[in-house]
Amino acid sequence: MSAIIGLIAAAVVRSVILPAGTKLVRRTLEKYGPVAGNLARQQAIATDHANIRSIKSLSQIRSAFKPFSSQFPRPNNVEEAKQQIMAEIASQPFYTSDEVGLSQKLEALKKASTVNEVELAGKDLSSSINNGHHAVFAGVVKDACQRASMKIGFSKIEALPSRLRSGVIRFAATDAKGRTLVTEIDTPKNRDVKIETEVLGVNDNSCHQILDEFHAALEAEGVSLGGPPKREGTGGICTLAAAKMFAGRRPASVKDTSKAARSRGSKLENEERRKRLNRAAQKPQVKLQVSQAISQKR
């Protein structure tokens, strides 16, 4: 038997372990003039106590925070336009791991001399912040999934390639019994992060217990789900692209030994054997027919 579970990671809360060098974007704003600094500090006082050890997905931030630009008319003054953009950024709990790149975008906004230039620099800055936060969140979810796997005994972690699709993180976690959890993390920028985990190398119904333990360990890591998990049996047939890739190159000793898998293997072996016997039986007949045709011509 084997099974697969699908989860939506809406946020990671509580004991978040952020990568070295990762910080809140609003902290960087404090360096850019008294107005930007005051806005950043006000927002920090209002919201940091609730978010100090949490990080939300990009789609969750967008749904929870209404942009300032949609609440106020387009400013005619350059400084007002800059303040409006800074206020919008400071109001949202974005993270960045590239403070140098963020500082460059902020400098471009600071140097803008017309409202149109401010708007262009603001869009460039917003895009950079969104991309940076999304990358940080995806990395935090991956780390949480790997720690959850290790907590339930699947301690051998192996990264798997994602050749055909960008924004997909894949890895396999194997335990001492040769059983494997293969996880795919889909990280689209316009939706919540999707986690799918498939169990391989199990020949009984323990796959459901393993997925229950993984789910519980993931929640203990602080992953807040955007809805109930979806689960289905696979009947021993690999479903995820990463699972198919992993099963195709791992040793035979840890390949799927389920009844369904053995049945498929036996059918394929019997079919190949039948084809070989048929080819062998047909060859002498062809030679005999050719010999007879030559004799008749003579």
N, C-alpha and C positions, 0 to 999 in steps of 0.2 A: 504493500500500500504506500501511497504518498499523497501529499496534499499541499495546497497553496493558500496563503492568506494575503489579503490586500488591505492596506491601511492608508489613511490620509493624515499626514503630519501638518497640523495647522499652526502649531507653535511648540517650542521647547521651553519649558519653565523649570523653576527650582534650581537644581544643582547643575547649571550649565557650565561646561568647561570650554571657554572660548580659546581659539588659537592665539598664540603669542602675537602681540602687536595689534590685536583687534580692540577697537574702542568705539564708543558711541560717537556718531557724527557730530552731534550737538556740542561735544566737548571741543572739537576742532574749531567750531564757530566762535568760541570765546576769544580766539586770537585775532578776530577780524573786526576790530573797531568796537567802541562802547555800546552801540545799538545792538549789533549782532551778539556781543557778549552778554548783555543784559537779557535779551530774549532767550538765549541758550540757558542761562542760569535760572531764569524764571521757570522754564519748561523742566529743567532738571529737578528743581525743588518740587514741582507739582507732580511729576510722573516717575522719577527715578526710583523712589522708594518702592513702587509697585513692580517696576521692570528691571530692577538692578541685577537679577539673576534669571532673566528670561529673554528670549528672542522670538519674534513672531515672523511668520512667513510674509513675503512681499504682498501676496493677495490679501492676507489678513490686515495688514497695515493700511492698504488702500481702501478696504471696506470700512475700517474703523475711524479713519481720519478724513474729514472733509477738507479739501485744499482751500487755503486762504484766498487763492485767486478766484475761486467760484463764489466767495462770500462778499467780495468787495469789487467795485468797478476798477477798470484798468487805470493805473495811476499815470498822470502826465509828467510828474517830476521824477528825475532819474534816481534820486536818493530814496524816494518813497517806493519806487519799483524794486530797488535792491532790498529795502527793509521788508517788503512784502514777501519776497522770495526767501530771505533769511528766516522770517517768522514761520513760513510754511515748513521749511526744512527742520527748524528747531522743534516744531510741534510733534514730530514723528520719530519714533525710536529706531532710527536706522543705525546699523553698525557698518564699520569699514575696516578692512585689513590693509588698506593702501592709503595711509595718511598723506604720503607725498603726492600721489596723484590727485587726491581730494584737495589738497592745498593749492595745487596748480589751477584746478577748476575754479576755486574760490578767488584766486588772484585775478583770473580772467574776468570774473564777475565784478570784482572791485574796480578794475580798470575801465570797464564799459562806460562810455560817455554819453550815450543816447538811450532812450527807452527801448528802441528796437534792439540795440546791442545788448542791453540788459536782459531782454526777453530771450535772445539767442543764447547768451551765456548761461542764463537760468535753466533753459531746456537741456543744454549740454551737461550742466552740473547735476540736474535731476536724474538724467539718464545714467550718468556715472555712479551716482549714489544708489540708484535702484539695482544696477548690475552688481555693484560691490556687496550690497546687503544680501542679495539673492545668493551670491557665491558663499558668503559666510554662513547663511542659514543651511544651505545644502551640505556644507562641510560638517556643521554641528550635528545634523540629522544622521549623516554617515557615521560619525564617531559614536553617536548614541546607539545606533544599530549594531555596530561592532562590539561595543561594551556589553550590550544586552545578550549578544550571541555568546560571548566569553563567560558571562555570568551563569549561563545554563550548561556550561561544559564544552561548548564548541569553540575551542581556544586557538585552533590553527587557522589564521586568517590569510586568505590569498586574494589579491586584487585580480579582477577579470577585465579584459579589454572591452571597450564599447566602440567598435570600429564604424558601425553604420549609423549611429545616432549620437548627436551631441546632447549634453545635458542629462545623460544617464550614467549613474554610478553603479558598478557591479562588483560584488565580492562573494567569496565562498568561505564558510566557516565549518570546519570538520572537527568531530569529537574523537575520543580514543577508540570508539567502536567502528569508526569508518563512516558514520552517518554524517550527512552534510546539510547545512542550511545555505541555500543560494539566495542572495538578496539583490534585487534591482531597485534602485531609487531613481525615479523619474522626476526631474526638477525643471518643469516648464515655468517660464517667468509669468505667465498669465493665469496660472492656477496653483492650487496648493500642491505641495510635494507628495508624491505617491510612493508608498513602500510596498513591494511585493516580495514575499519570502516563500520559497518552495523547499520541501524536505526531500532528500534523496538518500538511497541506501537503506531504506526501512522496509522490512518484509512482514510487518504486522500493523495493528491499528495504533501503535505508539506515536505515529506522526501527528495525530491530533493533540496528544498530550504535549509533545514537543512544541507545537505552535502555540498552545495555551501558555506554556512557560515563557516562550519568546515574547508573546504579547504582554504578559505581566512584567517581564524584565524591561521591556521598552517603556512601559508606563512608569516603572520605577526610576528610569533614567530621566523622566520628566517630559516625555513626548506627549503632547496634548493632541488627541485625535479629532479630526473634523467630522467624524461620523462613526457608526458601528463598523467593525471589521467585516470584510466579506471573505468567506472561506468556501473552498470546494475541493473535492477529491479529484485526483488526476488518474487513478487507476494504474499507476506505475508508469504513465507516459509523461515525459518531461514537457512542461508547458512554457516556462520562461525561456527566452533566448539564451540567457546566461546559464540556465540549468542544462539546456541541450549542449551548449558549448563545453561545459564542465564534464558532463556525463560522457561526451565523446572522446575525451582525452585522459580520463582517470583510469587507474589500474582496474583490471577485471575483478579483483578481489573485493572492491568496494562499489561495483556497479549495481544497478537495481536488481534485486533478487526476488522481487514479488512474483506471485503466481502469474499475473498478467504478462509481465516481462518475459518469464520463462516460456509461456505459451507462444508469444510472438517470436521468440528466438527459435523454438522448435519448428514453427511453421516456415520460417525463412530458411532454416537448414534443410528441411524436407524438400522445399521447392528448389533450392540450389542442387540438391542431390538428384532430383528427378530430371532437371535440365542436363546435368552432366551425363547421366545414364542415357538420355535420349540422344545427345550429341554423339556419344560413343557408339551407340547402336546404329546410327545413321551413316557413319563414315564408311564401313565396308561395303554397304549397298551402293554408295556413290561410285566407289572404285570399280565394283563389279559391272555397273551399268556402262561406265566408260570403256572397260575392256571389251564388253560385248559389242559396243558400237564400232570399235576399231576392227574387230574380227569380221563383222559384217561388211565393212568397206573393202576389206581385202578379198 
